[in-house]
Amino acid sequence: MPAQLLDGNALARQIRSELTTEVAEFIENNGVVPALAAVLVGGDPASQVYVRNKRRDCEEVGINSTLHRLPETTTQDELLNLIARLNRDDAIHGILVQLPLPPQIDSRAILEAVSPNKDVDAFHPENVGLVVQGQPRFLPCTPAAVQQILVRNNVSIAGQHVVVVGRSDIVGKPLAIMLAQRGPGADATVTLCHSRTPDLGAFTRQADILVAAIGKPKFITADMIRPGATVIDVGINRTDAGLVGDVDFEAILPVASRITPVPGGIGPLTRVMLLVNTLTAARQLEM
Ligand SMILES: Nc1nc(=O)c2c([nH]1)NC[C@@H]1CN(c3ccc(C(=O)N[C@@H](CCC(=O)O)C(=O)O)cc3)C=[N+]21
């Protein structure tokens, strides 16, 4: 029997519908509309698509969204000035600075400038620290999307061996920490593999749940999967053959028990987590 598809689009739709009710209740109780400010520097085509989809998502659930488009030549000071303004603006609850930023800008300095209370990406060091300590203010969006697709499809995590491939600061590293945490939706045994792991297949074949977050098209092949494993594909690679993930989907389908597609897997859920975090930010700031 081929693997069950874990449908990110359907789950994203369901969570947006839950959020629509919660946002309406928030507005009713507080007389304030949750609001997200997105900052886009330059014209990276993938970023344009992402920001456009995100604005549509906000509209669907009743969150206000504003987009600040800055030219490719924006200086660090100009961007810092905009962030300072958004930090002070009481009508704005969440701030997202779309990555990557142009080379003249120091991304780290920018992410540290966003108020931790409005940091809906959870990229600020204070929020990263809170996640590590198991006291999150916001969960980082893509790791939260992976956790939710597992939890909401009743995939057991506790006591399972999760192998994460990729140690980025925005996906692999925080996800490994979140799934190893004590508590619901966690309690896994986690192995974090990366580009310097020798004999990667020896590790991935031990995975009950394999998460691919490497950023290389079809990098995970069928021989690297334990029969019956759950495979989560975080990759979004634009190739001549279209959008493909980090796993060789067709070849793995007959081996795995469950698998996420690309597109339509973790991507749409990542955007939903941004909405969740914006509502959380509004609740915390309007208390
Ligand atoms: N500050 C910041 N926060 C981010 O969360 C962030 C970022 N910068 N920079 C870029 C990456 C990438 N990312 C995606 C989210 C959703 C899809 C997504 O919805 N993908 C659809 C396909 C969309 C398409 O067709 O292009 C899918 O997988 O089905 C893709 C990529 C968020 N990122």
The ligand as a MOL file (V3000), in Angstrom:
LIG
                    3D

  0  0  0     0  0            999 V3000
M  V30 BEGIN CTAB
M  V30 COUNTS 33 36 0 0 0
M  V30 BEGIN ATOM
M  V30 1 N 11.1440 36.1960 7.6120 0
M  V30 2 C 10.8690 35.1110 6.9010 0
M  V30 3 N 9.9840 34.2030 7.3660 0
M  V30 4 C 9.6690 33.0960 6.6280 0
M  V30 5 O 8.8550 32.2510 7.0770 0
M  V30 6 C 10.2910 32.9190 5.3490 0
M  V30 7 C 11.1820 33.9020 4.9240 0
M  V30 8 N 11.4600 34.9610 5.7000 0
M  V30 9 N 11.7870 33.7680 3.7160 0
M  V30 10 C 11.4900 32.7030 2.8010 0
M  V30 11 C 11.0380 31.4590 3.5380 0
M  V30 12 C 10.2900 30.4950 2.6520 0
M  V30 13 N 8.9640 30.3970 3.1950 0
M  V30 14 C 7.8980 29.7310 2.5830 0
M  V30 15 C 6.6510 29.6420 3.1650 0
M  V30 16 C 5.5960 29.0490 2.5260 0
M  V30 17 C 5.7550 28.4990 1.2800 0
M  V30 18 C 4.5970 27.9030 0.5810 0
M  V30 19 O 3.4640 28.1680 0.9270 0
M  V30 20 N 4.7970 27.0530 -0.4450 0
M  V30 21 C 3.7330 26.4800 -1.2380 0
M  V30 22 C 4.0020 26.7080 -2.7070 0
M  V30 23 C 4.0650 28.1570 -3.0680 0
M  V30 24 C 4.5530 28.3130 -4.5080 0
M  V30 25 O 3.9200 27.7940 -5.4260 0
M  V30 26 O 5.5860 28.9660 -4.6860 0
M  V30 27 C 3.6650 24.9750 -1.0000 0
M  V30 28 O 4.6630 24.4150 -0.5440 0
M  V30 29 O 2.6350 24.3820 -1.3130 0
M  V30 30 C 6.9990 28.5480 0.6730 0
M  V30 31 C 8.0640 29.1500 1.3270 0
M  V30 32 C 8.8740 31.2150 4.2840 0
M  V30 33 N 10.0230 31.8310 4.5280 0 CHG=1
M  V30 END ATOM
M  V30 BEGIN BOND
M  V30 1 1 1 2
M  V30 2 2 2 3
M  V30 3 1 2 8
M  V30 4 1 3 4
M  V30 5 2 4 5
M  V30 6 1 4 6
M  V30 7 2 6 7
M  V30 8 1 6 33
M  V30 9 1 7 8
M  V30 10 1 7 9
M  V30 11 1 9 10
M  V30 12 1 10 11
M  V30 13 1 11 12
M  V30 14 1 11 33
M  V30 15 1 12 13
M  V30 16 1 13 14
M  V30 17 1 13 32
M  V30 18 1 14 15
M  V30 19 2 14 31
M  V30 20 2 15 16
M  V30 21 1 16 17
M  V30 22 1 17 18
M  V30 23 2 17 30
M  V30 24 2 18 19
M  V30 25 1 18 20
M  V30 26 1 20 21
M  V30 27 1 21 22
M  V30 28 1 21 27
M  V30 29 1 22 23
M  V30 30 1 23 24
M  V30 31 2 24 25
M  V30 32 1 24 26
M  V30 33 2 27 28
M  V30 34 1 27 29
M  V30 35 1 30 31
M  V30 36 2 32 33
M  V30 END BOND
M  V30 END CTAB
M  END
